Amino acid sequence: LLDMNEKVYLGGGEGLTPEGETQCGVHTFLVNGLNADSDDIMWKYFITPVFGSEEEGDEWTEPFPNMIAETGIEFQPEYNGLVGDCEVVEDEFWNLEPDQDSIEFNQISECLVPGMPWEVSVDVHLENHETADLHVNLQIGTGADVYLGDNDIYLNGKVFEVEQNGGNMYWRRFVARFSAVDTMQVEDYETPYISAFMVPSGDVYEEGWDIIDQEFTLNIQKCQ
């Protein structure tokens, strides 16, 4: 819940992390003690990724502004006219057939120490292309929300050839290993992150990439 003009956070319903891997869902957010001018408030709904494995003890939730999707309401409700609560819709989650190309961060080394080797494990599903190039880039965030700005700094990247998944193999795993020389470039910065994306095989950056799919992980701990 935000102030429509100043974008100041006013409160909101508690976030929800469904159990297991789900693509679609319905959830009712409950907000108590709404105290704002009804002409100046807006709702913003967004989804942030959860990577890793709860079973293996390395699950993590990505922070804002790393959003998979976001939306808001299309009109301003007449809050002053409401009496009582809207009906709570029971939670429901479901999956669709896997028909999209996707990227999932599997594991990240606990600490990135400048001047020490460091690696990140990336899972990829390629459904709609025979081959693709996977780029795993180490970058520095500069945006208004610290990360994902127009002037973010590229430090180094690794490229892998990806083949279309077949049979019962849903994910293919790639490990991007950054050398001591690579990580030393992080020494003077506090906001490192990883950008992983797939493009058609042989695609080169001109005015932009022909992105098949892209994910970010901002949850990188810089250690000394």
Salt bridges, closest charged atoms under 4 A:
GLU70 OE1 - LYS44 NZ 2.17
ASP91 OD1 - HIS27 ND1 2.73
ASP101 OD2 - HIS129 ND1 3.47
GLU119 OE1 - ARG177 NE 3.29
ASP123 OD1 - ARG173 NE 2.73
GLU127 OE1 - HIS125 NE2 2.59
ASP182 OD2 - LYS158 NZ 2.99
GLU190 OE2 - LYS222 NZ 3.26
